[in-house]
Amino acid sequence: MISHFQWKPLFKKAQLPGWKISFFHNGAHYEGIYHKTGDIEWGSQLPPHEVEPTLKEEIHELMLFHVYD
């Protein structure tokens, strides 16, 4: 489960092309860039391969709720 999810635009005056995201999952801190295509460019820590698809789905839902709504 994702906790402490935060996002902010990459540029001050534009909603696109992407957003900086950060959150905690299972006690680990992750950050990256969420692109308008839904792709995620992970920061220095990559999530485990087996949970990455689930994390991407959860992040996509959060971004739909916060940004696109």
Jmol script that loads the backbone (N, CA, C; Angstrom):
load data "model"
ATOM      1  N   MET A   1       0.831  -1.174   0.000  1.00  0.00           N
ATOM      2  CA  MET A   1       0.000   0.000   0.000  1.00  0.00           C
ATOM      3  C   MET A   1       0.881   1.246   0.000  1.00  0.00           C
ATOM      4  N   ILE A   2       0.515   2.207  -0.811  1.00  0.00           N
ATOM      5  CA  ILE A   2       1.254   3.458  -0.930  1.00  0.00           C
ATOM      6  C   ILE A   2       0.806   4.415   0.175  1.00  0.00           C
ATOM      7  N   SER A   3       1.772   5.070   0.801  1.00  0.00           N
ATOM      8  CA  SER A   3       1.441   6.082   1.798  1.00  0.00           C
ATOM      9  C   SER A   3       2.280   7.338   1.551  1.00  0.00           C
ATOM     10  N   HIS A   4       1.805   8.431   2.080  1.00  0.00           N
ATOM     11  CA  HIS A   4       2.476   9.730   1.973  1.00  0.00           C
ATOM     12  C   HIS A   4       2.767  10.104   0.516  1.00  0.00           C
ATOM     13  N   PHE A   5       1.812   9.864  -0.350  1.00  0.00           N
ATOM     14  CA  PHE A   5       1.976  10.166  -1.780  1.00  0.00           C
ATOM     15  C   PHE A   5       1.988  11.679  -1.990  1.00  0.00           C
ATOM     16  N   GLN A   6       2.987  12.163  -2.708  1.00  0.00           N
ATOM     17  CA  GLN A   6       3.093  13.586  -3.045  1.00  0.00           C
ATOM     18  C   GLN A   6       3.418  13.728  -4.519  1.00  0.00           C
ATOM     19  N   TRP A   7       2.923  14.803  -5.099  1.00  0.00           N
ATOM     20  CA  TRP A   7       3.217  15.085  -6.499  1.00  0.00           C
ATOM     21  C   TRP A   7       3.308  16.594  -6.686  1.00  0.00           C
ATOM     22  N   LYS A   8       4.079  17.000  -7.683  1.00  0.00           N
ATOM     23  CA  LYS A   8       4.126  18.408  -8.063  1.00  0.00           C
ATOM     24  C   LYS A   8       4.575  18.500  -9.514  1.00  0.00           C
ATOM     25  N   PRO A   9       4.094  19.516 -10.235  1.00  0.00           N
ATOM     26  CA  PRO A   9       4.464  19.655 -11.645  1.00  0.00           C
ATOM     27  C   PRO A   9       5.967  19.860 -11.816  1.00  0.00           C
ATOM     28  N   LEU A  10       6.490  19.392 -12.933  1.00  0.00           N
ATOM     29  CA  LEU A  10       7.905  19.607 -13.234  1.00  0.00           C
ATOM     30  C   LEU A  10       8.183  21.079 -13.538  1.00  0.00           C
ATOM     31  N   PHE A  11       7.202  21.756 -14.102  1.00  0.00           N
ATOM     32  CA  PHE A  11       7.355  23.158 -14.464  1.00  0.00           C
ATOM     33  C   PHE A  11       6.278  23.980 -13.787  1.00  0.00           C
ATOM     34  N   LYS A  12       6.579  25.199 -13.409  1.00  0.00           N
ATOM     35  CA  LYS A  12       5.658  26.035 -12.650  1.00  0.00           C
ATOM     36  C   LYS A  12       4.377  26.381 -13.393  1.00  0.00           C
ATOM     37  N   LYS A  13       4.450  26.657 -14.677  1.00  0.00           N
ATOM     38  CA  LYS A  13       3.282  27.151 -15.408  1.00  0.00           C
ATOM     39  C   LYS A  13       2.587  26.094 -16.253  1.00  0.00           C
ATOM     40  N   ALA A  14       3.091  24.895 -16.245  1.00  0.00           N
ATOM     41  CA  ALA A  14       2.509  23.882 -17.135  1.00  0.00           C
ATOM     42  C   ALA A  14       2.090  22.638 -16.354  1.00  0.00           C
ATOM     43  N   GLN A  15       0.936  22.084 -16.700  1.00  0.00           N
ATOM     44  CA  GLN A  15       0.526  20.818 -16.104  1.00  0.00           C
ATOM     45  C   GLN A  15       1.260  19.654 -16.767  1.00  0.00           C
ATOM     46  N   LEU A  16       1.615  19.811 -17.996  1.00  0.00           N
ATOM     47  CA  LEU A  16       2.311  18.761 -18.725  1.00  0.00           C
ATOM     48  C   LEU A  16       3.736  19.218 -18.967  1.00  0.00           C
ATOM     49  N   PRO A  17       4.700  18.422 -19.181  1.00  0.00           N
ATOM     50  CA  PRO A  17       4.679  17.028 -19.596  1.00  0.00           C
ATOM     51  C   PRO A  17       4.811  16.009 -18.478  1.00  0.00           C
ATOM     52  N   GLY A  18       4.985  16.428 -17.227  1.00  0.00           N
ATOM     53  CA  GLY A  18       5.132  15.411 -16.201  1.00  0.00           C
ATOM     54  C   GLY A  18       5.131  15.997 -14.806  1.00  0.00           C
ATOM     55  N   TRP A  19       5.239  15.092 -13.836  1.00  0.00           N
ATOM     56  CA  TRP A  19       5.178  15.469 -12.435  1.00  0.00           C
ATOM     57  C   TRP A  19       6.214  14.695 -11.642  1.00  0.00           C
ATOM     58  N   LYS A  20       6.778  15.347 -10.631  1.00  0.00           N
ATOM     59  CA  LYS A  20       7.639  14.649  -9.686  1.00  0.00           C
ATOM     60  C   LYS A  20       6.723  13.964  -8.680  1.00  0.00           C
ATOM     61  N   ILE A  21       7.018  12.718  -8.379  1.00  0.00           N
ATOM     62  CA  ILE A  21       6.220  11.977  -7.405  1.00  0.00           C
ATOM     63  C   ILE A  21       7.152  11.408  -6.334  1.00  0.00           C
ATOM     64  N   SER A  22       6.594  11.230  -5.145  1.00  0.00           N
ATOM     65  CA  SER A  22       7.320  10.531  -4.091  1.00  0.00           C
ATOM     66  C   SER A  22       6.298   9.877  -3.176  1.00  0.00           C
ATOM     67  N   PHE A  23       6.703   8.769  -2.569  1.00  0.00           N
ATOM     68  CA  PHE A  23       5.806   8.016  -1.696  1.00  0.00           C
ATOM     69  C   PHE A  23       6.591   6.946  -0.945  1.00  0.00           C
ATOM     70  N   PHE A  24       5.931   6.341   0.027  1.00  0.00           N
ATOM     71  CA  PHE A  24       6.484   5.208   0.754  1.00  0.00           C
ATOM     72  C   PHE A  24       5.670   3.968   0.414  1.00  0.00           C
ATOM     73  N   HIS A  25       6.367   2.845   0.333  1.00  0.00           N
ATOM     74  CA  HIS A  25       5.712   1.555   0.111  1.00  0.00           C
ATOM     75  C   HIS A  25       6.507   0.504   0.873  1.00  0.00           C
ATOM     76  N   ASN A  26       5.830  -0.178   1.800  1.00  0.00           N
ATOM     77  CA  ASN A  26       6.473  -1.197   2.644  1.00  0.00           C
ATOM     78  C   ASN A  26       7.736  -0.677   3.332  1.00  0.00           C
ATOM     79  N   GLY A  27       7.673   0.559   3.812  1.00  0.00           N
ATOM     80  CA  GLY A  27       8.781   1.149   4.553  1.00  0.00           C
ATOM     81  C   GLY A  27       9.902   1.725   3.714  1.00  0.00           C
ATOM     82  N   ALA A  28       9.822   1.604   2.403  1.00  0.00           N
ATOM     83  CA  ALA A  28      10.856   2.143   1.516  1.00  0.00           C
ATOM     84  C   ALA A  28      10.344   3.425   0.852  1.00  0.00           C
ATOM     85  N   HIS A  29      11.236   4.381   0.681  1.00  0.00           N
ATOM     86  CA  HIS A  29      10.886   5.648   0.032  1.00  0.00           C
ATOM     87  C   HIS A  29      11.245   5.570  -1.453  1.00  0.00           C
ATOM     88  N   TYR A  30      10.296   5.953  -2.291  1.00  0.00           N
ATOM     89  CA  TYR A  30      10.512   5.961  -3.741  1.00  0.00           C
ATOM     90  C   TYR A  30      10.203   7.351  -4.277  1.00  0.00           C
ATOM     91  N   GLU A  31      10.887   7.697  -5.342  1.00  0.00           N
ATOM     92  CA  GLU A  31      10.597   8.948  -6.043  1.00  0.00           C
ATOM     93  C   GLU A  31      10.873   8.747  -7.520  1.00  0.00           C
ATOM     94  N   GLY A  32      10.308   9.622  -8.302  1.00  0.00           N
ATOM     95  CA  GLY A  32      10.508   9.522  -9.733  1.00  0.00           C
ATOM     96  C   GLY A  32       9.732  10.582 -10.472  1.00  0.00           C
ATOM     97  N   ILE A  33       9.648  10.411 -11.766  1.00  0.00           N
ATOM     98  CA  ILE A  33       8.904  11.325 -12.633  1.00  0.00           C
ATOM     99  C   ILE A  33       7.792  10.535 -13.299  1.00  0.00           C
ATOM    100  N   TYR A  34       6.585  11.045 -13.143  1.00  0.00           N
ATOM    101  CA  TYR A  34       5.421  10.453 -13.779  1.00  0.00           C
ATOM    102  C   TYR A  34       5.174  11.228 -15.067  1.00  0.00           C
ATOM    103  N   HIS A  35       5.265  10.562 -16.207  1.00  0.00           N
ATOM    104  CA  HIS A  35       5.084  11.207 -17.507  1.00  0.00           C
ATOM    105  C   HIS A  35       3.612  11.184 -17.915  1.00  0.00           C
ATOM    106  N   LYS A  36       3.238  12.095 -18.791  1.00  0.00           N
ATOM    107  CA  LYS A  36       1.836  12.191 -19.227  1.00  0.00           C
ATOM    108  C   LYS A  36       1.349  10.913 -19.894  1.00  0.00           C
ATOM    109  N   THR A  37       2.251  10.073 -20.352  1.00  0.00           N
ATOM    110  CA  THR A  37       1.891   8.793 -20.972  1.00  0.00           C
ATOM    111  C   THR A  37       1.580   7.719 -19.938  1.00  0.00           C
ATOM    112  N   GLY A  38       1.858   8.025 -18.657  1.00  0.00           N
ATOM    113  CA  GLY A  38       1.667   7.047 -17.598  1.00  0.00           C
ATOM    114  C   GLY A  38       2.940   6.288 -17.257  1.00  0.00           C
ATOM    115  N   ASP A  39       4.000   6.516 -18.026  1.00  0.00           N
ATOM    116  CA  ASP A  39       5.281   5.879 -17.725  1.00  0.00           C
ATOM    117  C   ASP A  39       5.900   6.536 -16.501  1.00  0.00           C
ATOM    118  N   ILE A  40       6.649   5.753 -15.757  1.00  0.00           N
ATOM    119  CA  ILE A  40       7.315   6.265 -14.571  1.00  0.00           C
ATOM    120  C   ILE A  40       8.816   6.090 -14.745  1.00  0.00           C
ATOM    121  N   GLU A  41       9.539   7.176 -14.548  1.00  0.00           N
ATOM    122  CA  GLU A  41      10.995   7.169 -14.571  1.00  0.00           C
ATOM    123  C   GLU A  41      11.429   7.174 -13.103  1.00  0.00           C
ATOM    124  N   TRP A  42      11.870   6.021 -12.608  1.00  0.00           N
ATOM    125  CA  TRP A  42      12.197   5.880 -11.193  1.00  0.00           C
ATOM    126  C   TRP A  42      13.466   6.638 -10.842  1.00  0.00           C
ATOM    127  N   GLY A  43      13.542   7.075  -9.590  1.00  0.00           N
ATOM    128  CA  GLY A  43      14.728   7.761  -9.076  1.00  0.00           C
ATOM    129  C   GLY A  43      15.821   6.759  -8.750  1.00  0.00           C
ATOM    130  N   SER A  44      16.532   7.021  -7.665  1.00  0.00           N
ATOM    131  CA  SER A  44      17.684   6.194  -7.320  1.00  0.00           C
ATOM    132  C   SER A  44      17.310   4.806  -6.807  1.00  0.00           C
ATOM    133  N   GLN A  45      16.120   4.656  -6.241  1.00  0.00           N
ATOM    134  CA  GLN A  45      15.698   3.348  -5.736  1.00  0.00           C
ATOM    135  C   GLN A  45      14.583   2.789  -6.604  1.00  0.00           C
ATOM    136  N   LEU A  46      14.824   1.611  -7.140  1.00  0.00           N
ATOM    137  CA  LEU A  46      13.817   0.940  -7.961  1.00  0.00           C
ATOM    138  C   LEU A  46      12.989  -0.001  -7.087  1.00  0.00           C
ATOM    139  N   PRO A  47      11.679  -0.084  -7.351  1.00  0.00           N
ATOM    140  CA  PRO A  47      10.871  -1.048  -6.606  1.00  0.00           C
ATOM    141  C   PRO A  47      11.211  -2.470  -7.055  1.00  0.00           C
ATOM    142  N   PRO A  48      10.965  -3.442  -6.200  1.00  0.00           N
ATOM    143  CA  PRO A  48      11.190  -4.843  -6.611  1.00  0.00           C
ATOM    144  C   PRO A  48      10.376  -5.169  -7.858  1.00  0.00           C
ATOM    145  N   HIS A  49      10.957  -5.949  -8.720  1.00  0.00           N
ATOM    146  CA  HIS A  49      10.349  -6.275 -10.009  1.00  0.00           C
ATOM    147  C   HIS A  49       8.938  -6.856  -9.864  1.00  0.00           C
ATOM    148  N   GLU A  50       8.731  -7.682  -8.828  1.00  0.00           N
ATOM    149  CA  GLU A  50       7.429  -8.343  -8.687  1.00  0.00           C
ATOM    150  C   GLU A  50       6.313  -7.409  -8.225  1.00  0.00           C
ATOM    151  N   VAL A  51       6.647  -6.269  -7.611  1.00  0.00           N
ATOM    152  CA  VAL A  51       5.594  -5.334  -7.161  1.00  0.00           C
ATOM    153  C   VAL A  51       5.457  -4.112  -8.062  1.00  0.00           C
ATOM    154  N   GLU A  52       6.370  -3.937  -8.989  1.00  0.00           N
ATOM    155  CA  GLU A  52       6.342  -2.744  -9.852  1.00  0.00           C
ATOM    156  C   GLU A  52       5.031  -2.588 -10.632  1.00  0.00           C
ATOM    157  N   PRO A  53       4.476  -3.620 -11.251  1.00  0.00           N
ATOM    158  CA  PRO A  53       3.209  -3.441 -11.972  1.00  0.00           C
ATOM    159  C   PRO A  53       2.061  -2.968 -11.071  1.00  0.00           C
ATOM    160  N   THR A  54       1.990  -3.500  -9.863  1.00  0.00           N
ATOM    161  CA  THR A  54       0.950  -3.096  -8.920  1.00  0.00           C
ATOM    162  C   THR A  54       1.156  -1.648  -8.492  1.00  0.00           C
ATOM    163  N   LEU A  55       2.392  -1.281  -8.218  1.00  0.00           N
ATOM    164  CA  LEU A  55       2.692   0.104  -7.838  1.00  0.00           C
ATOM    165  C   LEU A  55       2.312   1.074  -8.952  1.00  0.00           C
ATOM    166  N   LYS A  56       2.643   0.713 -10.183  1.00  0.00           N
ATOM    167  CA  LYS A  56       2.306   1.583 -11.313  1.00  0.00           C
ATOM    168  C   LYS A  56       0.796   1.785 -11.430  1.00  0.00           C
ATOM    169  N   GLU A  57       0.036   0.732 -11.209  1.00  0.00           N
ATOM    170  CA  GLU A  57      -1.429   0.842 -11.249  1.00  0.00           C
ATOM    171  C   GLU A  57      -1.939   1.781 -10.167  1.00  0.00           C
ATOM    172  N   GLU A  58      -1.423   1.614  -8.945  1.00  0.00           N
ATOM    173  CA  GLU A  58      -1.854   2.458  -7.830  1.00  0.00           C
ATOM    174  C   GLU A  58      -1.474   3.918  -8.077  1.00  0.00           C
ATOM    175  N   ILE A  59      -0.280   4.154  -8.589  1.00  0.00           N
ATOM    176  CA  ILE A  59       0.165   5.519  -8.867  1.00  0.00           C
ATOM    177  C   ILE A  59      -0.689   6.135  -9.964  1.00  0.00           C
ATOM    178  N   HIS A  60      -0.988   5.362 -10.985  1.00  0.00           N
ATOM    179  CA  HIS A  60      -1.829   5.862 -12.067  1.00  0.00           C
ATOM    180  C   HIS A  60      -3.197   6.289 -11.528  1.00  0.00           C
ATOM    181  N   GLU A  61      -3.798   5.476 -10.663  1.00  0.00           N
ATOM    182  CA  GLU A  61      -5.085   5.823 -10.070  1.00  0.00           C
ATOM    183  C   GLU A  61      -4.987   7.097  -9.241  1.00  0.00           C
ATOM    184  N   LEU A  62      -3.922   7.232  -8.458  1.00  0.00           N
ATOM    185  CA  LEU A  62      -3.738   8.439  -7.661  1.00  0.00           C
ATOM    186  C   LEU A  62      -3.574   9.668  -8.545  1.00  0.00           C
ATOM    187  N   MET A  63      -2.822   9.529  -9.629  1.00  0.00           N
ATOM    188  CA  MET A  63      -2.623  10.675 -10.532  1.00  0.00           C
ATOM    189  C   MET A  63      -3.923  11.035 -11.242  1.00  0.00           C
ATOM    190  N   LEU A  64      -4.698  10.059 -11.617  1.00  0.00           N
ATOM    191  CA  LEU A  64      -5.999  10.352 -12.225  1.00  0.00           C
ATOM    192  C   LEU A  64      -6.870  11.146 -11.259  1.00  0.00           C
ATOM    193  N   PHE A  65      -6.847  10.761 -10.007  1.00  0.00           N
ATOM    194  CA  PHE A  65      -7.649  11.425  -8.988  1.00  0.00           C
ATOM    195  C   PHE A  65      -7.159  12.853  -8.724  1.00  0.00           C
ATOM    196  N   HIS A  66      -5.853  13.033  -8.579  1.00  0.00           N
ATOM    197  CA  HIS A  66      -5.294  14.332  -8.189  1.00  0.00           C
ATOM    198  C   HIS A  66      -5.109  15.307  -9.333  1.00  0.00           C
ATOM    199  N   VAL A  67      -4.685  14.815 -10.489  1.00  0.00           N
ATOM    200  CA  VAL A  67      -4.303  15.715 -11.581  1.00  0.00           C
ATOM    201  C   VAL A  67      -5.376  15.842 -12.644  1.00  0.00           C
ATOM    202  N   TYR A  68      -5.910  14.729 -13.060  1.00  0.00           N
ATOM    203  CA  TYR A  68      -6.814  14.741 -14.220  1.00  0.00           C
ATOM    204  C   TYR A  68      -8.269  14.967 -13.844  1.00  0.00           C
ATOM    205  N   ASP A  69      -8.612  14.935 -12.570  1.00  0.00           N
ATOM    206  CA  ASP A  69     -10.009  15.099 -12.165  1.00  0.00           C
ATOM    207  C   ASP A  69     -10.421  16.561 -12.161  1.00  0.00           C
TER     208      ASP A  69
END
end "model"
wireframe off; spacefill off
backbone 0.3
color backbone group
